[in-house]
Structures are given as structure tokens and as C-alpha cells.
Amino acid sequence: MTSSTINGIFQAVAEAHGDRIALRHKVDKAYQDISYRQLAQSVETVASGLAHLGIVKGDRVALLSENRPEWAITDLAVLALGGIVVPIYPTLPPQQIAYIVGNSEAKALIVSDGKQLKKALEARKDLPELQYLIAIEPGPTSADAGVHTYASITEQGEKNPLGESYKTISRGITAEDVASIVYTSGTTGDPKGAMLTHGNFTFDVQASLDHFRGAGQPVTENDTFLSFLPVCHVFERTTGYYLPLSVGGTIGYSEGVRTLVDDMAKVAPTLMVCVPRVYESFQERVQDAVAKQPANKQGIFQKAIEFGKKYAEKKRSGSGLVGPWMEIQRFVYEKLVYEKLRARFGGRLRFLVSGGAALAPDTARFFEAIGLPIIEGYGMTEASPVMAVNPNRRIKIGTVGIVVPGGEIKIAGDGEILYRGANVMKGYWKNETVTAEMIGADGWLHTGDVGLLDDEGYLKITDRKKDILVLANGKNVAPQPIEAEMKQSPLISEIVLIGDKQNIITALVLPNKEKLKEALKAQGVSVPGTDEELMALPDAKKRIKQEIDALSSGLADFEKIKRFTLLPVTFSVDSGEMTPTLKIKRKVVMQKFAREIAEMRGEAADAAAVA
């Protein structure tokens, strides 16, 4: 990879790997392939069609779509014209779509299907400056005046090809040109548009490639990625799209969480990029399936996992303590357990990549035990996003690894993680004030995360700076490590600690309802029919308290949860409590459950008064 623009990278790869499979997507439940040559032709045709429509360098084109070939085709076509892609999550409601399209002053909005078109039409009522609305799969609402079809854009591109000027325009784009405005889904406040340049993306891709090559696990044209995370998120876009594209690799699209395991079996990926919750769900599914097996098979599985953890720990430590007997045991368990488990995920995975949120150490050790190491990294939208990654040969579980080649990390006096590198954004769109707050005059990006570097340069994230809870007595409590510890319990799905300006720590708890019911039934407790009744059941609260107390032994007294409320709900991206990378939006949760929080605060105050 030598070019400093996405355009240059793609053109070089398409010429070098024309017959290789670039994209794999489902048509009538069966995967079909698109070669690099076919992809390049489609990109040029769509670029010609958009140019005929009037899209020129600097124009913003918003893209509201699920992962599919047209996402990549449109993205590459807009970039070839010097346009700026504004990705929008397909889960967003009309008012948020309108905000992003309006704030970015997008000239065109391209949507995937009738469902997204319906939302776009509603959003357009508040977007008088939006000139073009284009639907890939129009649906019944396509008859609406002013809606173009993707097919018509393609047809115009075929009739009015740019010819030689296509390459001239594309090659005229520089590393300093903005490629995308990516709106942060942040856990607080209105979304801000991070302006990421071609150079930001290409630096981060090259740094990631250099990192894996240096760690003994190079990514090559022989690798196949499964695209599951929304490609509109910069984590998937850089590491699951631009990175494999830059080496001539293959990208297979998953249809979503319901078909994910089946898609893995069919695509047989060698690499996969995902958020921790997906890996945790894989682990839970395996463990639930094993729990239904006869006792002897359960015993073999448990012994295999425990041995695998010990084996991996010794291999990772480099202590040289893995002898012939352990290698024999490893071989036996490989045939009995590990090989069969890996086959569920396609059988070709070399390693997994995790980012977007903290990975539970138990999940990391589970996958490492079966021969699928999870490489945890760290990044943020404003850094395109990768800033640190664990080396494949020397993973340190509980850390997010070492800084990427060409980047710098330091810890500020207040514990905040600062980063500097060529992948740091140009700034926030139309927001110079906040840009200046985020990026210092010396180029250091203020991440807002609190962490520390060990003596080998491994970075450990301890919390979000804004999330630190300051109790009424002045004690500081970092909630995320405590929440992560509590979620080690199979009975706790989500937990949110509260305590800012309070006397004690309280919490909102979302139990794993099925596991909680099983635990109660095992105790002989009669389980009620509705979730609301289950949450109100004294035995349910008592059982969860046992879990919390058991996991709190290592905490200082002021860090321990003194009051909690069980919620009969599920947090999700659609309902607004989580970001697309499944991080809790604390501000939203605090607003939605203000009554429950106030009640806990009242109970705590009453208890203190009595005492």
C-alpha cells in the first residue's frame, strides 16, 4: 500500500487483483461474489451517474444504509469525485437523520430501501436544502416526486461515462482532502461531525497493517473478513472495509445478528472485527449448548477450557514452561473440543479483533483457550479510529495494547489519555471551538478516557473522564471497572452505577431474565409470569444482591453498591440507551430512569437519617 488516498489504494488494488473476489453478499439466501474488476466498473459507473446529477468535489453525500455492496460502491464513487461521504446509522429515527443531513449540508441523501426511504421522506420536510434523494431499493414510496432510483443513476452513468476525466478527477484528490464527516454517536450531548481526511484513513490502515505484520500475523490478499458491525461506524469502516480492500482481501457481508453464526459458517472468514458484546454472546451460546449435554461431555468441556486457559497463559508469558506432556494434552483436547468449537465459526479464523468497549477478561481467556485469540484495541472516531492494538505474539489481557506505528500516547497529569498521530481528524465540522478543546495546539488529541501505561508501553483504560463519580464526601469512584466486574455474573446483563454528589453508590441493574429464573427455580422459588413481577420479587432482588456482594470483595467500602433497582427492560441502540458499539449512554439512562434513581436516593437518605 503506497497511496495516501483511498482512491489511489483502490485503483491500484483493482488493477493488481482484478479477478480476485472483493465482496460476497447474499442474494436469495445464497452468497454471490463480486470481483475487484466488477467492483471497479460499478464504482466508475455510479461515479459517472452522480457526476451527471451534479455531484462535484467538496459536496457532501449522506449514506443511510445497512452493510451491502452498494455501500462500498457508493462510498468509493463519491470519494472518486472528491465528494465527502456522510454515513448515517440505519437505526436512527427521522429527526436524527434530519439533524445529520442538515448539519452537514448534504447535497444528496442515498438510502438503502423502502423502510429507510420512508424515514428519509419524513426527514426531508425539514431539509429544504437537500437536492437529491436516491433509493437503492425504492419500495412502494419511490413514486414520490423527487426520488431518484439507484438504477437510474447507474443508467445515467452508463449513458454519460466520465471516461478519462474519471481518473483525472480521482487522482487529483490529495491526502489533505476530507473524505468523510462521521458523526459521533457519543454517550453525551449532540453528535459532532468529525472531518476525516483521505490521509487520516490511509495512515491508520497502514499503521494497522504494519502492526500486524510486525506482530507476526500479516493481513494479506488471502484473508476473508466478515462484515457484521455497521460499516457506517468508523471502526468497521477502517478495519473491516478499507483495510482488507487495501491488500486485495475479501469482504463477506453478514445479514445481521440472527444469521451471524450461519454467515460465518458460509463465508468461513479468517478475520473478524467486532465489539465485545458479540464475543460474549458467542461464549454464552456455547456454554448454554454444553449445559444441555450429558454430564460426561460437560466434564470434558470444562476440563478442556481450564486446560486451554493454563496452556495459553504459559505460552503468552513466554516462560517456556510448556512441555511435551502439555502439548500432548493440547493435541487431545484440540480433537475433542477446540477444533469442533472453531468449526462453528467457519473453521478458518486466525484471530479476532475487539474494540468499541472493554472486553471482559473471562471472554478473552475463553477464546484464547480454544485457539482463537482476541486482539483487543483502542480507538475513537476522531482518530480514524485505531490508536492502540495488542500484539498478536504478546497479548496482555486487560489492556488495549501498544500504540500503533507512527502514533504517540502519553498520560496527562489528571490521568487523561492523549494521542498524537497522522490519523487525528482535521477537526469538527463547523465547530472550531470544540475542535480547539479536543485537539491542543501541539497536536495532542484529548480522548476523554482515563488510563495508564505500564513499563512495557501497554495501555490500560480505567474509565471515562466525564463518567467519574464524585461522592458527596469527595471520594472518586470509577464506575466502568466495577460495572465490568459485576457483569462477570451470568445473572447480570447490564448495570449502571450512580453516585455523583450522592452519599453512596447506587445502581440500575438489568438482569439476565432467563438465567435469573433458572437460578430462582433451582432454589425452589415460584417464578411469576411477567418481567415486572419478576423484578419486584424479593427473592429476585436477594439473589442479585448475592451476586453483587460476591463480586465486591475487592472493592473499598465507598465503592460498593449499597442500593440497586432491577429494571424489566432491555437497553438497545434502537431505544436510545446504547451507542452502535453497545456502550451505555449514561445521560440517556439517567433521564429515562430518573424516577427510579430518585427513589434510590430517597431510600439512601432515609437510611442515613435513621442511622
C-alpha positions in Angstrom: 0.0 0.0 0.0 1.7 3.2 -1.2 -1.0 5.7 -1.9 -2.1 8.4 0.6 -5.7 8.4 -0.7 -8.5 5.8 -0.7 -8.9 6.5 -4.4 -5.3 5.6 -5.2 -5.3 2.5 -3.0 -8.5 1.1 -4.6 -7.4 1.8 -8.2 -4.0 0.1 -7.6 -5.6 -3.0 -5.9 -8.3 -3.3 -8.6 -5.6 -3.3 -11.3 -3.4 -5.8 -9.4 -6.2 -8.1 -8.2 -8.9 -7.8 -10.8 -10.0 -11.4 -10.8 -10.0 -11.9 -7.0 -13.2 -11.8 -5.0 -13.7 -8.3 -3.5 -17.2 -8.6 -2.0 -19.5 -11.5 -1.1 -23.2 -10.8 -0.5 -26.4 -12.8 -0.2 -28.9 -13.0 -3.0 -31.9 -15.2 -2.1 -30.0 -16.6 0.9 -27.1 -17.7 -1.2 -23.8 -15.9 -1.4 -22.7 -14.3 -4.7 -19.3 -12.9 -5.5 -18.2 -9.6 -6.9 -14.6 -9.4 -8.3 -12.3 -6.4 -8.0 -12.7 -5.8 -11.7 -16.5 -5.8 -11.4 -16.4 -3.6 -8.3 -14.2 -1.1 -10.1 -16.5 -0.9 -13.1 -19.5 -0.4 -10.8 -17.7 2.4 -8.9 -16.8 4.2 -12.1 -20.4 3.9 -13.5 -22.0 5.2 -10.3 -19.4 8.0 -10.1 -20.3 9.0 -13.7 -24.0 8.9 -12.8 -23.5 11.1 -9.7 -21.4 13.5 -11.7 -24.2 13.7 -14.3 -26.5 14.6 -11.4 -24.2 17.4 -10.3 -22.0 16.0 -7.5 -18.6 17.6 -7.5 -15.6 17.9 -5.3 -16.5 19.0 -1.8 -20.2 18.1 -2.0 -21.5 16.1 1.0 -23.4 12.9 0.1 -25.2 11.3 3.0 -25.5 7.5 3.0 -28.2 5.8 5.0 -27.9 2.1 4.5 -27.1 -1.3 6.1 -24.0 -3.2 5.1 -24.2 -4.2 1.4 -22.2 -3.9 -1.8 -23.9 -0.6 -2.7 -22.5 0.9 0.5 -18.9 0.3 -0.7 -19.7 1.2 -4.3 -21.3 4.5 -3.4 -18.6 5.4 -0.9 -15.8 4.7 -3.4 -17.8 6.5 -6.2 -18.3 9.7 -4.1 -14.6 9.7 -3.0 -13.5 9.3 -6.6 -15.3 12.6 -7.4 -13.7 14.3 -4.4 -17.0 14.3 -2.6 -17.4 13.8 1.2 -19.4 10.8 2.5 -21.6 11.3 5.5 -22.6 7.9 6.9 -25.8 7.6 8.9 -26.8 4.7 11.1 -29.8 2.9 9.6 -31.3 2.6 13.1 -31.6 6.3 13.6 -35.1 7.9 13.6 -36.2 10.7 11.1 -35.4 13.6 13.4 -31.7 12.5 14.0 -31.4 11.8 10.2 -32.6 15.3 9.5 -30.1 16.7 12.0 -27.1 15.0 10.4 -28.1 15.7 6.8 -28.9 19.3 7.7 -25.9 20.0 9.8 -23.5 18.5 7.1 -25.4 20.5 4.4 -25.6 17.3 2.3 -26.4 17.8 -1.3 -27.8 14.2 -1.7 -29.1 11.5 0.6 -28.8 7.9 -0.6 -30.9 5.3 1.2 -31.0 1.5 1.0 -34.6 0.5 0.8 -38.3 1.4 1.3 -38.0 1.4 5.1 -35.2 3.9 5.1 -36.8 5.9 2.3 -39.9 6.4 4.4 -37.8 7.9 7.2 -35.8 10.0 4.7 -39.1 11.4 3.2 -40.2 12.4 6.7 -36.8 13.9 7.5 -36.8 15.8 4.1 -39.7 18.0 5.3 -37.1 19.8 7.5 -34.4 19.8 4.8 -35.2 22.5 2.2 -31.5 22.5 1.1 -31.4 18.8 0.2 -31.4 18.5 -3.6 -31.4 14.8 -4.3 -32.9 11.7 -2.6 -31.8 8.4 -4.1 -33.1 4.9 -3.2 -31.2 1.7 -3.9 -34.3 -0.4 -3.4 -37.1 2.1 -3.8 -40.1 0.2 -2.5 -43.7 1.5 -2.9 -42.9 5.1 -2.0 -40.5 5.6 -4.9 -43.3 7.2 -6.9 -42.9 10.2 -4.7 -41.8 13.2 -6.8 -38.1 14.0 -6.5 -37.0 10.5 -5.5 -34.3 9.1 -7.8 -33.5 5.4 -8.1 -30.1 3.9 -7.9 -30.8 2.1 -11.2 -31.5 5.5 -12.8 -28.1 6.8 -11.5 -26.4 3.7 -12.9 -28.2 4.1 -16.2 -27.1 7.8 -16.5 -23.5 6.7 -15.7 -23.6 4.2 -18.5 -25.0 6.7 -21.0 -22.7 9.5 -19.9 -19.4 7.9 -18.8 -16.7 10.3 -17.4 -14.1 8.4 -19.5 -10.5 9.7 -19.0 -11.7 12.5 -16.7 -12.8 9.9 -14.1 -9.1 9.0 -13.4 -8.1 12.7 -13.7 -10.6 13.8 -11.1 -9.9 10.8 -8.8 -6.1 11.2 -9.0 -6.5 14.9 -8.3 -7.7 14.2 -4.7 -5.0 14.6 -2.1 -4.3 13.2 1.4 -5.4 16.5 2.9 -8.9 16.4 1.3 -11.8 15.5 3.6 -13.1 12.0 2.7 -15.9 11.7 5.3 -17.7 13.6 8.0 -18.5 11.0 10.7 -21.0 12.0 13.3 -20.0 10.7 16.8 -22.8 8.8 18.5 -21.2 9.9 21.8 -22.6 8.9 25.2 -23.5 12.6 25.9 -24.6 15.7 24.0 -25.5 16.3 20.4 -23.5 14.4 17.7 -20.5 16.2 16.3 -19.2 15.7 12.8 -15.5 14.6 12.8 -13.8 15.5 9.5 -11.6 12.6 8.5 -9.3 13.1 5.5 -8.0 10.5 3.0 -4.7 10.8 4.7 -6.2 10.1 8.1 -7.8 6.8 6.8 -4.8 5.7 4.8 -2.3 6.3 7.7 -4.5 4.3 10.1 -4.9 1.4 7.6 -1.1 1.4 7.0 -0.3 1.6 10.7 -2.7 -1.3 11.5 -1.1 -3.4 8.7 2.4 -2.6 9.9 1.4 -3.5 13.4 0.0 -7.0 12.4 3.0 -7.6 10.2 5.4 -6.7 13.0 3.5 -9.0 15.3 3.9 -11.9 13.0 0.3 -12.0 11.7 0.3 -10.1 8.4 -3.0 -9.4 6.7 -2.9 -10.3 3.0 -5.0 -10.9 -0.1 -5.7 -14.4 1.2 -7.7 -13.1 4.1 -11.5 -13.0 4.2 -13.3 -10.6 6.6 -16.9 -11.0 7.7 -18.6 -7.6 7.8 -21.0 -7.5 10.7 -20.6 -4.2 12.6 -22.3 -1.2 10.8 -19.8 0.0 8.2 -21.1 3.5 8.9 -19.1 3.2 12.2 -15.5 4.2 11.6 -14.2 1.1 13.4 -15.7 -1.3 10.8 -15.1 1.1 8.0 -11.4 1.3 8.6 -10.5 -2.1 9.9 -13.2 -4.2 8.2 -13.5 -2.4 4.9 -10.6 -0.1 3.9 -8.0 -2.4 5.5 -9.0 -5.7 3.6 -9.6 -3.6 0.5 -6.1 -2.2 0.6 -4.5 -5.7 0.4 -6.9 -7.2 -2.1 -8.7 -9.3 0.5 -12.3 -10.4 0.5 -15.2 -8.9 2.5 -18.3 -11.0 3.1 -21.5 -9.3 4.3 -23.5 -10.7 7.2 -27.2 -10.1 7.2 -27.3 -9.4 10.9 -27.2 -10.9 14.4 -29.9 -13.5 13.6 -27.9 -15.1 10.8 -24.4 -14.3 12.1 -23.2 -17.8 13.0 -24.7 -19.2 9.8 -23.0 -16.5 7.8 -19.7 -17.3 9.5 -20.1 -20.9 8.5 -20.8 -20.0 4.9 -18.2 -17.2 4.4 -15.5 -19.0 6.5 -13.7 -15.8 7.5 -10.1 -15.7 8.5 -10.5 -12.4 10.5 -13.4 -10.7 12.1 -13.8 -7.3 13.7 -16.5 -7.0 16.4 -17.5 -5.4 19.7 -17.1 -7.3 23.0 -20.8 -8.0 23.4 -20.9 -10.2 20.3 -18.0 -12.3 21.5 -19.7 -12.5 24.9 -22.8 -13.8 23.2 -20.8 -16.4 21.3 -19.4 -17.6 24.6 -22.8 -17.7 26.2 -24.3 -19.7 23.3 -21.5 -22.3 23.5 -21.9 -22.6 27.3 -25.7 -22.9 27.1 -25.3 -25.6 24.4 -22.8 -27.5 26.6 -25.1 -27.3 29.6 -27.7 -29.4 27.7 -25.2 -32.2 27.1 -24.7 -35.3 29.3 -22.6 -34.8 32.4 -19.6 -36.7 31.0 -19.4 -34.3 27.9 -19.9 -31.3 30.2 -16.9 -32.5 32.3 -14.7 -32.9 29.2 -15.6 -29.4 28.0 -14.9 -27.8 31.3 -11.5 -29.6 31.7 -10.6 -28.6 28.1 -11.4 -24.9 28.7 -9.5 -24.8 32.0 -6.5 -26.6 30.5 -6.7 -24.3 27.4 -6.5 -21.2 29.7 -3.5 -22.6 31.5 -1.7 -23.6 28.3 -2.4 -20.2 26.7 -1.2 -18.3 29.8 2.1 -20.2 29.8 2.5 -19.7 26.0 1.7 -16.0 26.4 4.0 -15.4 29.3 7.0 -16.7 27.3 8.2 -18.6 30.4 9.0 -21.7 28.3 7.1 -24.0 30.7 5.0 -25.8 28.1 6.5 -29.2 28.0 5.8 -32.4 25.9 3.0 -33.6 28.3 1.1 -30.3 27.9 1.5 -30.5 24.1 0.0 -34.0 24.1 -2.9 -32.8 26.3 -3.4 -29.9 23.9 -3.5 -32.2 20.9 -6.1 -34.4 22.6 -8.4 -31.5 23.6 -7.9 -30.0 20.1 -9.5 -33.0 18.6 -12.2 -33.5 21.2 -13.2 -29.9 21.8 -11.3 -26.9 20.3 -11.5 -27.9 16.6 -15.2 -28.6 16.9 -15.9 -25.2 18.5 -13.9 -23.3 15.9 -15.8 -25.2 13.2 -18.9 -23.4 14.3 -17.3 -20.1 13.3 -16.3 -21.3 9.8 -13.1 -23.2 10.8 -10.6 -20.7 9.2 -10.4 -17.9 11.8 -6.8 -16.9 12.6 -7.7 -14.3 15.2 -10.5 -11.9 16.2 -10.3 -8.1 16.8 -12.3 -6.4 19.5 -12.9 -2.7 20.0 -15.5 -0.1 20.9 -15.8 -1.1 24.5 -14.0 -3.0 27.2 -13.6 -6.8 26.6 -14.3 -9.0 29.6 -11.1 -10.8 30.6 -13.0 -14.1 31.0 -14.3 -13.9 27.4 -10.7 -13.1 26.2 -9.4 -16.2 28.1 -12.2 -18.4 26.8 -11.5 -17.7 23.2 -7.7 -17.9 23.7 -8.2 -21.3 25.3 -9.9 -22.7 22.1 -7.2 -21.3 19.9 -8.9 -18.0 18.8 -7.1 -15.2 20.4 -9.0 -11.9 20.6 -6.8 -8.9 19.8 -8.2 -6.0 21.8 -7.5 -2.5 20.6 -8.4 1.1 21.4 -9.6 3.9 19.2 -12.1 6.7 18.7 -13.9 8.3 15.8 -11.6 11.4 16.0 -8.6 9.2 15.3 -10.0 7.3 12.4 -10.2 5.3 14.8 -7.3 3.0 15.8 -4.7 4.3 18.3 -3.5 1.1 20.1 -3.7 -2.6 19.5 -2.4 -5.7 21.3 0.5 -7.5 19.6 -0.6 -11.0 18.4 2.5 -12.6 19.8 2.3 -10.9 23.2 -1.3 -10.2 24.2 -1.8 -8.7 27.6 -5.4 -9.4 28.6 -7.0 -6.4 30.4 -5.1 -3.9 28.3 -5.7 -2.4 24.8 -2.2 -3.0 23.7 0.6 -0.7 22.4 0.4 2.5 20.3 0.2 1.9 16.5 3.3 2.5 14.5 3.7 6.3 13.9 1.5 7.3 16.7 2.2 8.6 20.2 0.4 8.1 23.5 1.0 9.9 26.8 -0.9 10.2 30.1 -1.8 13.8 31.2 -1.4 14.9 34.8 -5.1 14.2 35.6 -4.8 10.7 34.1 -6.4 11.5 30.7 -5.0 9.6 27.7 -3.6 11.9 25.0 -2.8 10.7 21.5 -0.9 12.2 18.5 -0.6 10.9 15.0 -1.5 11.5 11.3 -4.8 9.7 11.8 -6.2 12.5 14.1 -9.1 14.3 12.4 -8.9 17.6 10.7 -11.5 18.9 13.2 -15.2 19.0 13.9 -17.4 20.2 11.0 -18.5 23.9 11.6 -17.3 23.7 15.2 -13.9 25.3 15.7 -14.5 26.0 19.4 -15.0 22.3 20.3 -12.2 21.3 17.9 -9.7 23.6 19.9 -10.9 21.9 23.1 -10.4 18.5 21.7 -7.0 19.0 19.9 -4.3 21.0 21.6 -2.1 23.5 19.8 0.7 20.8 20.0 -1.5 18.3 18.1 -2.4 16.1 21.1 -5.9 14.6 20.9 -7.7 14.7 24.3 -9.5 11.3 24.3 -11.6 11.9 27.4 -10.5 8.5 28.7 -8.6 7.9 31.8 -5.8 5.3 31.8 -2.2 4.3 32.4 0.8 2.9 30.6 2.7 0.0 32.1 6.5 -0.3 31.9 6.2 -2.1 28.5 4.1 0.6 27.0 0.8 -1.3 27.2 -2.2 0.9 27.7 -5.0 0.1 30.2 -8.2 2.1 30.1 -9.7 2.7 33.6 -12.7 4.9 32.8 -14.2 7.9 31.0 -13.1 11.2 32.5 -16.7 12.5 32.5 -18.0 9.3 34.0 -16.0 9.5 37.2 -18.4 9.7 40.1 -17.6 12.2 42.8 -19.4 11.3 46.0 -20.7 13.8 48.5 -17.7 13.1 50.7 -15.3 13.9 47.9 -14.3 10.3 47.1 -13.9 9.5 43.4 -15.3 6.2 42.0 -14.5 4.9 38.5 -17.7 3.1 37.5 -16.7 1.2 34.4 -14.2 -1.3 36.1 -16.9 -2.0 38.8 -19.6 -2.5 36.2 -17.3 -4.8 34.2 -16.7 -6.9 37.3 -20.4 -7.1 38.1 -21.2 -8.3 34.6 -18.9 -11.3 35.2 -22.1 -12.7 36.8 -24.2 -14.7 34.4 -27.3 -13.2 36.1 -26.4 -9.6 35.3 -26.7 -8.4 31.7 -26.2 -4.7 32.2 -25.5 -2.4 35.2 -25.1 1.3 35.5 -23.6 2.8 38.7 -24.9 6.1 40.0 -23.4 8.2 42.8 -22.3 11.7 41.6 -22.9 14.1 44.6 -24.6 11.2 46.5 -23.5 9.7 49.8 -23.4 6.2 48.5 -23.2 4.2 45.3 -26.5 3.0 43.8 -27.1 1.1 40.6 -29.6 0.2 37.9 -29.4 -3.5 37.1 -30.8 -5.3 34.1 -30.7 -9.0 35.0 -30.4 -11.8 32.5 -34.0 -12.8 33.0 -33.8 -16.4 31.8 -30.7 -17.1 33.9 -32.3 -15.4 36.9 -35.5 -17.5 36.5 -33.3 -20.7 36.3 -31.4 -19.7 39.5 -34.7 -19.0 41.4 -36.3 -22.2 40.3 -33.2 -24.1 41.4 -33.8 -22.6 44.9 -37.5 -23.8 44.8 -38.8 -20.3 44.3 -42.1 -19.9 42.3 -41.3 -17.6 39.3 -44.1 -15.1 38.3 -45.2 -14.7 34.7 -44.3 -11.1 33.8 -41.0 -9.4 33.8 -42.4 -6.6 36.0 -43.5 -9.2 38.6 -40.1 -10.9 38.4 -38.2 -7.6 39.1 -40.5 -6.9 42.1 -40.0 -10.3 43.6 -38.0 -10.1 46.9 -36.2 -13.4 46.1 -35.0 -12.0 42.8 -33.5 -8.9 44.4 -32.0 -11.1 47.1 -30.4 -13.4 44.5 -28.9 -10.5 42.6 -27.6 -9.0 45.8 -25.8 -12.2 46.5 -24.1 -11.9 43.1 -23.1 -8.2 43.7 -21.8 -8.9 47.2 -19.7 -11.9 45.9 -18.1 -9.7 43.3 -17.5 -6.8 45.6 -14.9 -8.3 47.9 -12.0 -6.4 46.3 -13.7 -3.0 46.5 -13.3 -0.3 49.0 -16.4 0.2 51.2 -17.2 3.6 49.5 -17.1 1.8 46.1 -19.6 -0.9 47.0 -23.2 -0.8 45.7 -25.5 0.0 48.7 -28.8 0.2 46.8 -30.0 -1.1 43.4 -33.1 -1.3 41.3 -33.9 -4.2 39.0 -35.3 -3.0 35.6 -37.6 -5.1 33.5 -36.3 -3.6 30.2 -33.6 -4.1 27.6 -31.1 -1.4 26.6 -30.6 -1.2 22.9 -29.4 1.1 20.1 -33.0 1.5 18.8 -34.4 2.6 22.1 -31.5 5.0 22.6 -29.7 3.8 25.7 -26.7 2.4 23.8 -24.3 3.6 21.1 -23.9 1.5 17.9 -20.8 -0.1 19.6 -23.0 -1.0 22.5 -21.7 1.4 25.1 -24.1 2.8 27.6 -25.4 6.4 27.1 -25.3 7.4 30.7 -27.1 10.7 30.1 -30.0 9.0 28.4 -30.3 6.3 31.0 -30.2 8.9 33.8 -33.0 10.8 32.1 -35.2 7.7 31.3 -34.9 6.3 34.8 -34.8 9.5 36.8 -37.7 8.3 39.0 -36.1 5.1 39.9 -32.8 6.9 40.7 -34.6 9.5 42.8 -36.3 6.7 44.8 -33.0 5.0 45.5 -31.5 8.3 46.6 -34.5 8.9 48.9 -34.1 5.4 50.4 -30.5 6.1 51.0 -31.2 9.4 52.6 -33.9 7.8 54.8 -31.5 5.1 55.9 -28.8 7.6 56.7 -31.3 9.7 58.8 -32.4 6.6 60.8 -28.7 5.7 61.4 
